Amino acid sequence: MTLAITIVAPWNIWQCSDFRVVHLRPRPNGQSEVTRTEDRSVKFVQLRCRDGAAHLAYSGLAMVGNDQVSDWVRRQVRGYSRTVDGTLIRIREAATAELAGLAKATGVVHAFAVGAYVQRCPWAVAITNTTGPPAFRILDRFETAAVRADEPKVMVIGEGRNAISGEDCALLLRVAQRRPKRPEDYSRLLANIHHRARHSKHRARHMISEACITSYMPPSGDGGRAQTHWDNPNPSTWPPSPPMVLDGIDMTDTERVMVEMLMAAEAGQPIDDAEFKRRVDEAGLHSVEPPKP
C-alpha cells in the first residue's frame, strides 16, 4: 500500500510518505477485501552515518510482529557505527531474513526507497523483493539497486502512485531538475501532490492517508527538516515521531518521550520529574541496544 515520493538531487533530497495501513482479508475467489484502515504508521526513517546520511521511506508490509517496519528498521541499525553503504547492506540482509518469506507468501511487493549522500555525493537507492516491470515477480530475497544521482532522480513507490495524475507526474520530473530558493517549498509541493492523489477519482486513492510527512536534507546531512502535514488537529490521533538513528545511536524513543511530556503538559496532566527521568533513562538504555539475534 502507501504512496512515497523521493527526489534525489545534488543539492537536496526530498521525501513524502503517508501513514495508511490497509488490513486485508482473503476472499474465496482468491482476491482480498479491505476490512479496515489505520492512519498512524510512520513509513520514514532518518539515518546519519559515519560518511553521510540517508532518508528512507517504504511501501508494502506495514508490520513485523508487533513492530511497525520503521521501528524494525531503526532497531536493526542501532548499536553500531556504520557507513551509509554498511547501513543499507544491514537493512537488505535483515529484510531478506525476516521480511522476504512473509512478503512472498502473501504476495506483497515491498520496497525501501532511499535518498542518500555519501561524502556529499547523491545516491538514489532501492532495496526491494521484486524484479520490477513488466512482470514484478516477487523474490524470496531483497536486492539493492543504486545509482549516483549527478542528474536528479525521482522514485515513486506504493500502490498509491497510480492515483497521481499525468500532470503531477510531469510536474515531479520537471521540478526535480530545478534548485528551489527554499527547500521547504518543494516539501509543500510534494505534500500538495500527495493531497491531490488522495482526492483523485482513481481507486488507488484508498491506499493513501489524508496526512503525510515530508522531509528534506542538504548534502551535509545537517539542517534538514521533517514535517507532518495534518488532516486532524487532535494530537491523540497523530502518528508517533519518525525514527532517527544518529551514527548508531537510536534517538527515537527519547524524542517520543519528549513529545509525550509536552502533550501531557498541554493537556493539563504533566508527567512528574521522577517518571520523566525514568522514561528518559530507559530510552537511553535502548538507544544503543543492537537487535536480538
C-alpha atoms as one frame of an Amber mdcrd trajectory, in Angstrom:
protein
   0.000   0.000   0.000   1.179   3.542   0.552   2.397   6.441  -1.526   6.024
   7.502  -1.093   7.795  10.051  -3.290  11.555  10.686  -3.285  13.565  13.296
  -5.188  17.351  12.908  -5.070  19.388  15.811  -6.469  22.956  17.046  -5.999
  21.615  19.989  -3.973  18.959  18.319  -1.796  16.889  15.226  -1.080  13.122
  15.386  -0.546  10.706  12.680   0.563   6.985  12.451   1.162   5.211   9.411
   2.615   1.800   8.619   4.021   0.579   6.822   7.173  -2.032   4.360   5.877
  -2.130   0.686   6.811  -4.704  -1.441   4.999  -5.877  -4.659   6.651  -6.938
  -7.298   4.118  -8.979 -10.492   4.340  -8.725 -13.215   1.680 -11.876 -13.958
  -0.318 -12.930 -17.306  -1.848 -12.206 -16.005  -5.372  -8.529 -15.582  -4.486
  -8.714 -11.806  -4.160  -8.741  -9.790  -0.923 -11.094  -7.285   0.598 -10.276
  -4.364   2.873 -11.525  -4.930   6.419 -10.237  -1.702   7.955  -7.643   1.023
   7.580  -5.427   2.841  10.070  -3.511   6.076   9.538  -0.848   6.013  12.265
   2.011   4.124  10.594   5.193   6.181  10.115   6.974   4.931   6.976  10.013
   7.183   7.177  13.411   6.831   8.906  16.240   9.364   9.231  19.748   7.867
   9.252  23.030   9.601   9.995  26.158   7.539   9.305  29.945   7.830   9.525
  30.323   9.028   5.961  26.974  10.624   5.191  23.244  10.487   5.781  20.090
   8.984   4.304  16.330   9.342   4.374  14.375   6.116   3.901  10.714   5.551
   3.045   8.989   2.299   2.200   5.871   0.603   0.878   4.473  -2.902   1.216
   4.487  -4.711   4.545   3.465  -2.485   7.447   4.316  -4.665  10.447   6.974
  -7.115  11.622   5.314  -8.935  14.504   4.101  -6.128  16.753   6.515  -3.533
  15.309   5.941  -1.058  12.544   8.534  -1.631   9.829  10.041   1.808  10.510
  10.668   0.826  14.135  12.017  -2.521  12.943  14.471  -0.668  10.658  15.863
   1.555  13.390  16.315  -1.413  15.718  18.246  -3.258  13.014  20.833  -0.497
  12.548  21.323   0.898  16.050  24.155  -0.083  18.346  26.915   0.113  15.714
  28.582   2.943  13.822  28.366   2.140  10.109  28.861   3.784   6.738  25.820
   4.536   4.581  26.626   1.504   2.446  27.059  -0.692   5.508  23.749   0.528
   6.934  21.849  -0.262   3.734  23.515  -3.667   3.454  22.397  -4.396   7.016
  18.808  -3.420   6.144  18.832  -5.567   2.997  20.220  -8.621   4.788  17.771
  -8.261   7.692  14.875  -7.796   5.256  15.851 -10.976   3.416  15.978 -12.863
   6.714  12.801 -11.504   8.309  10.548  -9.916   5.665  11.087 -11.793   2.414
   9.308 -15.002   3.396   6.181 -13.260   4.666   6.074 -10.904   1.687   6.371
 -13.758  -0.822   3.778 -15.887   0.977   1.251 -13.026   0.966   2.129 -11.710
  -2.495   3.318  -8.320  -1.249   5.814  -6.216  -3.180   7.928  -4.429  -0.574
  10.334  -1.622  -1.409  12.597   0.708   0.538  13.328   3.957  -1.331  16.433
   5.732  -0.058  17.900   9.102  -0.849  21.461   9.325   0.480  24.556  11.493
   0.498  27.862   9.648   0.791  30.607  12.197   1.373  28.179  14.733  -0.159
  27.668  12.657  -3.333  23.965  11.960  -4.024  22.661   8.413  -4.422  19.218
   7.041  -5.230  18.792   3.537  -3.821  16.019   0.936  -3.966  16.011  -2.191
  -1.795  13.193  -4.446  -2.923  11.900  -8.019  -3.244  10.725  -7.717  -6.832
  12.254  -7.898 -10.278  10.325  -4.779 -11.286   8.381  -4.206 -14.512   6.978
  -5.715 -16.544   6.497  -8.915 -14.533   7.024  -7.653 -10.963   7.908 -11.184
  -9.896   8.227 -11.426  -6.098  11.552 -12.830  -4.926  12.452 -14.797  -1.815
  15.138 -12.214  -1.043  15.768  -8.484  -1.203  18.122  -6.911  -3.719  19.682
  -3.459  -3.975  19.790  -1.146  -6.976  21.752   2.080  -6.571  22.593   4.906
  -8.957  24.639   8.017  -8.376  22.293  10.978  -8.851  24.572  13.507 -10.527
  21.427  14.163 -12.541  18.288  14.388 -10.333  16.285  11.187  -9.885  12.629
  10.660  -8.920  11.365   7.492  -7.190   7.663   6.862  -6.550   6.636   3.656
  -4.779   3.446   2.120  -3.403   0.085   1.342  -4.983  -0.956   4.932  -4.328
   1.354   6.049  -7.129  -1.357   5.093  -9.602  -3.526   7.889  -8.198  -1.013
  10.573  -9.204  -2.246  12.403 -12.287  -0.250  12.629 -15.504   0.115  16.359
 -14.901   1.607  15.813 -11.460   3.941  13.093 -12.754   5.229  15.598 -15.314
   5.483  18.246 -12.591   7.644  15.944 -10.438  10.037  15.264 -13.301  10.197
  18.950 -14.152  10.818  20.375 -10.684  13.391  17.684  -9.891  15.691  19.402
 -12.411  15.445  22.754 -10.664  17.023  24.032  -7.486  14.419  25.898  -5.416
  15.262  29.052  -3.489  13.884  27.429  -0.347  13.908  23.621   0.085  10.727
  23.775   2.175   8.894  24.951  -0.963   9.404  21.524  -2.512   8.257  19.824
   0.676   4.992  21.718   0.333   4.844  20.819  -3.370   5.196  17.091  -2.590
   2.518  17.386   0.107   0.202  19.020  -2.433   0.806  16.236  -4.966   0.054
  13.716  -2.221  -3.160  15.584  -1.366  -4.333  15.666  -4.972  -3.661  11.935
  -5.353  -5.623  11.243  -2.170  -8.601  13.200  -3.524  -8.429  11.943  -7.090
 -11.076   9.679  -8.574  -8.650   6.789  -9.051  -9.409   3.758  -6.887  -5.789
   3.752  -5.654  -6.660   6.843  -3.591  -7.964   4.467  -0.923  -4.389   3.290
  -0.355  -3.307   6.793   0.757  -3.856   8.565   4.075  -5.062  12.138   4.204
  -1.983  13.253   6.137   1.626  12.819   5.072   5.133  13.508   6.306   7.687
  15.392   4.214  11.405  15.820   4.715  14.365  17.454   3.072  18.112  17.091
   3.600  21.093  19.014   2.156  24.359  17.293   1.133  25.921  17.959   4.540
  23.225  15.834   6.181  22.603  18.682   8.645  19.946  21.353   8.731  17.173
  19.322   7.120  13.640  19.122   8.389  10.800  16.621   8.673   7.280  17.995
   8.854   3.899  16.310   9.134   1.010  17.798   7.187  -2.020  17.029   9.336
  -5.615  16.405   8.431  -6.732  16.226  12.076  -5.826  18.773  14.799  -6.426
  16.243  17.599  -2.966  15.228  18.954  -4.294  11.894  20.253  -4.719  10.703
  16.652  -1.271  11.740  15.458   1.298   9.102  14.444   4.430   8.820  16.629
   7.589  10.804  15.925   9.592   9.420  12.985  12.570   7.188  13.816  16.018
   8.785  13.866  19.336   6.935  14.203  22.478   9.063  14.519  25.689   7.099
  13.912  24.304   4.016  15.627  22.518   5.871  18.441  18.735   5.499  18.217
  17.218   8.825  19.262  13.628   7.758  18.541  12.432   6.714  21.989  13.995
   9.770  23.652  12.282  12.040  21.130   8.958  10.318  21.709   9.306  10.746
  25.492   9.839  14.490  24.952   6.750  14.691  22.748   4.678  12.770  25.309
   5.841  15.173  28.027   4.810  18.231  26.007   1.442  16.737  25.054   0.735
  15.762  28.676   1.600  19.271  29.845  -0.668  20.824  27.210  -3.476  18.501
  28.334  -3.066  19.689  31.928  -1.688  16.325  33.081   2.088  16.893  33.312
   4.440  13.961  33.842   6.212  14.253  37.211  10.008  14.596  37.258  10.694
  11.099  38.593   8.577   9.413  35.906  10.076  11.618  33.202  13.618  10.706
  34.315  12.702   7.008  34.391  11.395   7.138  30.832  14.387   9.103  29.538
  16.842   6.722  31.232  15.034   3.706  29.772  15.074   5.272  26.311  18.783
   5.952  26.682  19.496   2.313  27.530  17.599   1.154  24.436  19.275   3.724
  22.179  22.381   1.603  21.606  20.822  -1.828  22.053  21.594  -3.940  18.959
  18.915  -6.229  17.502  18.469  -9.551  19.209  19.974 -12.470  17.231
